[in-house]
Amino acid sequence: MHTTTRRRFLTRTAAATAGFMIVPRHVLGGQGFTPPSDQLTKAIIGVGGMGRGHYGYEGRLLAVCDVDRKHLDDAVAAGGKDVKGYADYREILARKDIDVVHIATPPHWHALMAVEAARAGKDIWCEKPMTRTIGEGIRVVDEVNRHGRIFRLNTWFRFKDTFYGLGTDVKPLKKVVDSGVLGWPLTFTVSGITGYDWKFYWSGQPNLKPQPVPPELDYDMWLGPAPYKPYNVARVHANFRGYWDYDGGGLGDMGQHYLDPVQYLLGKDDTSPIRVDVDAPQQHYDAAGSWRRIEFTYADGCKIILDGENKDTEAAYITGPKGKIFRGFRSDIPKLQELIATLPDPEPQIGTFSDSVRSRRKFALNESNGHRSSTIVNLGIMAVRLGRTLHYDPVAQRCVNDEAANRLINQPMRAPWVL
């Protein structure tokens, strides 16, 4: 029997294992690889046209949900072997292995699903507009904060990407506005002239005739909290944007994309306009229509003008007492770009959702500031539907001495759905 000392054992072991080392999994997977155990998991509710775009967003997809069986079957097939399909979103919320719920349904479902997801302990990635009514937005803010969840709205122009007709991202615009070089108060004009299409083709068709519900669609679940209206193919899927029960026409479709950066630029993330003036034809009770002009006024005199007719052919995007900025970032301020280079950067924002989820710090566009920009959209829709000026209290979040308008702020849901 040979006696092996500890020193000899270690020497022989080292020689035998020369050239071998433990390599981290992310190295074996290649550059940029994240092990599944380190990835956030996600589910997507609503996998029609918009929802399929959420496949490419960060997170490992485990579940999809849709009330249209054809949409659901296609989504499961596209998702791969780990993806399970559901017809009822509540089954997804009951899963303990889902970190983030993506809500890509029509807007009449956004608030209800966001509230239930928050209560189920999920973080939330929600399509725009954030909510269909102001009252729903108030509830989402309350529930997300009560349950300590992280929320992001799926529009991004306040923190990245070229901002439509401006030909730049928002950062240099924010530097100019904050510097005071344009003066104060400011007026923003959002129109085709300044680079924004209000998409009036999303107007609905009035007096739809009932049609048979296709066998693959659970129409009652599609309606959910919305009032019952007989099925017509013009009402559902991509066409929902044209009906007040589910959205708000072109304003509902694009308003938060266009107006959230304006709110950020003006520093109005914690308030709302106090007055809304409107010029629009009389609206149908069911089908959303076009409008000519909507004007929002803040307490300090700042304005946002939505020019639906492109009537002001010389409009600047931003007009101040001391200067203007036009489409393409043209300006009457001499040497503006040189000035911008000397100005301090705005406060940093978290623009990657997983960073917010892991740090538990608010995303750049979250439930609070998202609710305020959604409120601008919803105030405009209310003024168009009522056909008159609204006076709004941004602290109480109610219209002043206007019960008809306040009924649009807090609309009942169809039983058994409640917030």
C-alpha positions in Angstrom: 0.0 0.0 0.0 1.3 3.4 -1.0 0.8 6.4 1.1 -0.2 9.5 -0.9 0.5 12.8 0.8 -1.9 15.7 0.3 0.7 17.6 -1.6 1.2 14.7 -4.1 -2.6 14.3 -4.5 -3.0 18.0 -5.4 -0.1 18.0 -7.8 -1.4 14.9 -9.6 -5.0 16.3 -9.8 -3.7 19.6 -11.2 -1.8 17.8 -13.9 -4.7 15.5 -14.8 -7.0 18.4 -15.2 -4.6 20.7 -17.0 -6.4 22.6 -19.8 -9.8 22.1 -18.1 -11.8 24.9 -16.6 -15.3 25.7 -15.6 -16.8 28.2 -18.2 -19.8 30.3 -17.4 -22.9 29.4 -19.4 -23.2 32.8 -21.0 -19.7 32.3 -22.5 -20.6 28.9 -23.9 -23.7 30.5 -25.4 -21.7 33.1 -27.3 -21.6 36.9 -27.0 -24.9 38.4 -25.9 -26.3 35.1 -24.7 -28.3 35.2 -21.5 -29.0 31.9 -19.7 -32.7 31.0 -19.5 -32.4 31.1 -15.7 -31.3 34.7 -15.8 -34.0 35.9 -18.3 -37.3 37.5 -17.3 -40.2 35.4 -18.4 -43.2 36.9 -20.2 -46.7 36.2 -21.5 -48.6 38.2 -24.2 -52.3 38.8 -23.9 -53.8 39.6 -27.3 -51.7 38.2 -30.2 -53.3 39.8 -33.2 -51.4 42.4 -35.3 -50.1 44.5 -32.4 -49.4 41.6 -30.0 -47.3 39.7 -32.4 -44.9 42.7 -32.4 -44.3 41.9 -28.7 -42.5 38.6 -29.5 -39.3 40.6 -30.3 -39.3 42.6 -27.0 -37.1 41.4 -24.2 -38.0 38.4 -22.1 -38.5 34.7 -22.6 -41.9 34.0 -23.9 -43.8 31.2 -22.1 -47.5 31.9 -22.8 -49.8 33.6 -25.2 -53.6 34.3 -24.9 -56.3 35.3 -27.4 -60.0 34.9 -27.7 -59.7 34.2 -31.5 -58.7 30.5 -31.9 -57.0 31.2 -35.2 -54.8 34.0 -33.7 -54.0 31.7 -30.8 -53.0 28.7 -32.8 -50.8 30.8 -35.1 -49.2 32.5 -32.0 -48.4 29.2 -30.3 -46.9 27.8 -33.5 -44.7 30.9 -33.9 -43.7 30.8 -30.2 -41.9 27.5 -30.1 -42.0 24.5 -27.9 -42.0 26.4 -24.6 -45.0 28.5 -25.4 -48.5 27.5 -24.1 -51.7 29.0 -25.4 -54.7 30.2 -23.4 -58.2 31.4 -24.2 -58.6 33.1 -20.8 -56.0 35.5 -19.6 -56.8 34.7 -15.9 -55.1 31.4 -16.3 -51.9 33.2 -17.3 -52.1 35.4 -14.2 -52.4 32.3 -12.1 -49.0 31.0 -13.3 -46.2 31.6 -10.8 -43.4 31.4 -13.5 -44.5 34.5 -15.4 -42.6 37.7 -14.5 -44.1 40.2 -17.0 -47.5 40.4 -18.6 -47.7 42.1 -22.0 -51.2 43.6 -22.6 -51.7 44.0 -26.4 -55.5 43.9 -26.5 -57.9 46.7 -27.6 -57.9 49.5 -25.1 -61.2 48.6 -23.4 -59.4 45.7 -21.8 -56.2 47.5 -20.7 -57.2 48.8 -17.3 -58.9 45.6 -16.1 -56.0 43.4 -17.2 -53.4 45.7 -15.7 -55.2 45.9 -12.4 -55.6 42.1 -12.2 -52.0 41.6 -13.3 -50.8 43.9 -10.5 -52.9 42.1 -7.9 -51.4 38.8 -9.2 -47.8 40.1 -8.6 -46.9 40.6 -12.3 -45.0 43.5 -13.8 -46.8 45.0 -16.8 -45.9 46.1 -20.3 -49.0 47.7 -21.7 -50.0 49.0 -25.2 -51.1 52.5 -25.8 -53.4 54.3 -25.1 -52.8 53.3 -21.5 -56.5 53.3 -20.7 -59.8 54.1 -22.5 -61.0 56.5 -19.8 -59.4 58.8 -17.2 -61.1 57.0 -14.4 -59.6 53.7 -15.5 -56.2 55.3 -15.5 -56.6 56.5 -11.9 -57.4 53.0 -10.9 -54.3 51.5 -12.7 -52.0 54.1 -11.0 -53.5 53.2 -7.6 -53.2 49.4 -8.0 -49.8 49.4 -9.6 -48.4 51.4 -6.7 -50.3 49.6 -4.0 -48.9 46.3 -5.2 -45.4 47.6 -5.8 -45.3 46.6 -9.5 -43.3 48.0 -12.4 -45.3 49.3 -15.3 -44.2 50.5 -18.8 -46.3 51.9 -21.6 -45.4 50.8 -25.1 -44.5 54.1 -26.6 -40.9 55.3 -26.4 -40.4 58.6 -28.1 -39.7 60.5 -24.9 -36.5 58.5 -24.4 -35.3 57.1 -27.8 -35.8 57.0 -31.6 -36.4 59.7 -34.2 -39.6 61.6 -33.3 -41.7 61.7 -36.4 -41.4 65.0 -38.4 -38.7 66.5 -36.2 -35.9 64.4 -37.7 -34.3 64.0 -34.2 -34.9 62.3 -31.0 -36.5 64.3 -28.2 -33.3 64.9 -26.1 -32.1 68.0 -28.0 -35.6 69.4 -28.0 -35.8 68.9 -24.2 -32.5 70.8 -23.9 -33.8 73.7 -25.9 -37.1 73.9 -24.0 -35.4 73.7 -20.6 -32.9 76.4 -21.5 -35.6 79.0 -21.9 -34.3 80.2 -25.2 -37.7 80.0 -26.8 -39.4 81.8 -23.9 -42.5 80.8 -22.1 -45.4 79.9 -22.4 -45.0 77.6 -25.4 -47.5 76.3 -28.0 -47.1 73.0 -29.7 -48.9 72.3 -33.0 -49.4 68.7 -33.9 -50.5 68.3 -37.5 -49.6 66.9 -40.9 -47.7 70.2 -41.5 -45.4 69.5 -38.5 -45.1 65.8 -39.3 -48.0 63.9 -37.6 -50.8 62.0 -39.3 -54.1 61.9 -37.3 -55.2 58.8 -39.3 -58.9 59.7 -39.7 -59.3 56.5 -41.7 -59.8 54.8 -38.3 -63.3 56.4 -38.2 -66.0 53.8 -37.6 -69.0 52.8 -39.7 -72.4 53.9 -38.1 -75.4 51.6 -38.0 -73.7 48.3 -38.4 -75.9 45.3 -39.2 -75.6 42.2 -37.1 -73.7 39.3 -38.6 -73.1 35.7 -37.4 -70.1 35.4 -35.0 -67.4 33.3 -36.6 -66.9 29.9 -34.8 -63.3 30.7 -33.9 -64.1 33.9 -32.0 -65.3 34.1 -28.4 -67.1 37.4 -29.0 -68.6 37.7 -25.5 -65.0 37.5 -24.1 -63.7 39.9 -26.8 -66.3 42.5 -25.7 -65.5 41.8 -22.0 -66.3 45.0 -20.0 -67.6 46.9 -23.1 -71.3 47.3 -23.7 -72.9 44.6 -25.7 -73.3 45.4 -29.4 -74.2 42.8 -32.0 -71.2 41.3 -33.8 -70.1 42.8 -37.1 -66.7 42.1 -38.7 -66.1 45.9 -39.0 -66.2 46.2 -35.2 -63.5 43.7 -34.1 -59.8 43.0 -34.4 -57.9 45.9 -36.2 -61.2 47.7 -36.8 -61.9 48.3 -33.1 -60.2 51.7 -33.3 -63.2 53.2 -35.0 -65.6 52.7 -32.1 -66.0 54.6 -28.8 -66.6 51.5 -26.8 -63.1 50.2 -27.5 -60.9 53.1 -28.5 -61.1 56.7 -30.0 -60.4 56.7 -33.7 -57.1 58.2 -34.9 -56.8 60.3 -31.7 -57.0 57.2 -29.6 -54.7 55.2 -31.8 -51.8 57.8 -32.2 -52.5 60.4 -29.5 -50.2 58.9 -26.8 -47.4 58.4 -29.3 -47.6 62.1 -30.3 -48.5 63.8 -27.1 -46.5 62.0 -24.4 -43.3 63.6 -25.6 -45.0 67.0 -25.5 -45.9 66.5 -21.9 -42.3 65.5 -21.2 -40.9 68.5 -23.0 -43.2 70.9 -21.2 -42.4 69.3 -17.8 -46.1 68.5 -17.2 -45.7 64.9 -16.0 -47.6 65.5 -12.8 -50.5 67.7 -14.2 -53.0 68.1 -17.0 -54.6 70.8 -19.1 -57.3 72.9 -17.4 -59.3 73.6 -20.6 -60.1 71.8 -23.9 -61.6 73.6 -26.8 -62.9 71.6 -29.8 -64.1 72.2 -33.4 -65.6 69.0 -34.7 -68.7 67.7 -36.5 -71.4 66.1 -34.4 -70.3 62.5 -33.5 -72.2 59.3 -33.9 -73.0 57.6 -30.5 -71.1 54.5 -31.5 -68.7 55.2 -34.4 -65.8 57.5 -33.9 -65.4 60.3 -36.5 -63.0 63.0 -37.5 -62.5 66.4 -36.0 -61.1 69.7 -37.2 -59.2 71.2 -34.3 -58.6 70.4 -30.6 -56.8 72.9 -28.3 -55.5 72.1 -24.8 -54.6 74.9 -22.4 -52.5 74.5 -19.2 -52.8 76.7 -16.1 -49.6 78.6 -17.1 -50.8 79.4 -20.6 -48.9 76.6 -22.5 -51.0 75.1 -25.3 -51.2 72.0 -27.4 -53.0 72.4 -30.7 -54.1 69.4 -32.7 -54.8 70.6 -36.3 -56.8 67.9 -38.0 -57.3 69.8 -41.2 -53.7 71.0 -41.6 -55.2 74.4 -41.8 -52.1 76.3 -40.6 -49.8 75.6 -43.5 -46.9 77.7 -41.9 -47.2 76.1 -38.4 -44.1 75.6 -36.3 -44.0 72.6 -34.1 -43.0 74.7 -31.1 -43.8 78.4 -30.9 -42.5 80.6 -28.0 -42.3 84.3 -27.4 -38.6 84.3 -28.4 -38.4 81.7 -31.2 -39.8 78.8 -33.1 -38.8 75.2 -34.0 -40.3 73.8 -37.2 -40.5 70.4 -38.8 -37.1 68.9 -39.5 -35.7 70.8 -36.5 -35.4 74.1 -38.5 -35.5 77.2 -36.3 -35.4 81.0 -36.4 -33.0 80.9 -33.4 -29.5 81.7 -34.8 -26.9 79.0 -34.4 -29.3 76.8 -32.4 -27.3 73.6 -32.9 -24.2 75.2 -31.6 -26.2 76.4 -28.5 -27.6 72.9 -27.9 -24.0 71.5 -27.8 -23.3 73.8 -24.8 -26.5 72.9 -22.8 -26.7 70.3 -20.1 -28.4 67.0 -20.7 -31.8 66.3 -19.2 -32.2 64.0 -16.3 -31.4 60.4 -17.2 -34.2 57.9 -17.7 -34.4 54.1 -17.5 -35.1 53.0 -21.1 -34.7 49.3 -20.7 -37.6 47.6 -19.0 -35.6 44.7 -17.5 -33.4 47.3 -15.7 -36.5 48.7 -14.1 -37.8 45.3 -13.2 -34.5 44.2 -11.6 -33.9 47.5 -9.8 -37.6 48.2 -8.9 -37.1 51.8 -10.1 -39.7 53.3 -12.4 -39.4 53.0 -16.2 -39.1 56.2 -18.2 -42.7 56.0 -19.3 -44.6 54.5 -16.3 -48.1 54.3 -14.9 -47.9 57.9 -13.4 -46.6 60.0 -16.3 -48.3 57.6 -18.8 -51.6 58.2 -17.1 -51.2 62.0 -17.5 -50.4 61.7 -21.2 -53.3 59.3 -21.6 -55.5 61.9 -19.9 -54.7 64.4 -22.6 -55.9 61.9 -25.2 -59.0 61.1 -23.3 -59.9 64.7 -22.6 -59.7 65.3 -26.4 -62.0 62.3 -27.1 -64.5 63.6 -24.5 -64.5 67.1 -26.0 -65.1 65.6 -29.5 -67.9 63.4 -28.3 -69.6 66.1 -26.4 -68.9 68.8 -29.0 -68.0 71.5 -26.6 -65.4 73.1 -24.3 -64.4 71.2 -21.2 -62.9 72.7 -18.0 -60.7 70.2 -16.1 -59.3 70.2 -12.6 -56.0 68.3 -12.8 -55.8 67.8 -9.1 -59.2 66.3 -8.5 -59.1 64.8 -12.0 -62.6 65.8 -12.8 -64.4 68.2 -15.1 -65.6 71.4 -13.3 -69.4 71.6 -13.0 -70.0 69.1 -15.8 -71.7 65.9 -14.9 -72.1 64.7 -18.5 -68.3 64.9 -19.0 -67.6 63.3 -15.6 -69.8 60.3 -16.7 -67.3 59.8 -19.5 -64.4 59.9 -17.0 -66.0 57.1 -15.0 -67.9 54.7 -17.3 -69.6 51.5 -16.0 -68.3 48.1 -17.1 -70.6 45.4 -18.4 -71.3 42.8 -15.7 -69.7 40.8 -14.3 -66.5 42.8 -15.0 -65.5 45.4 -12.4 -62.4 47.3 -11.5 
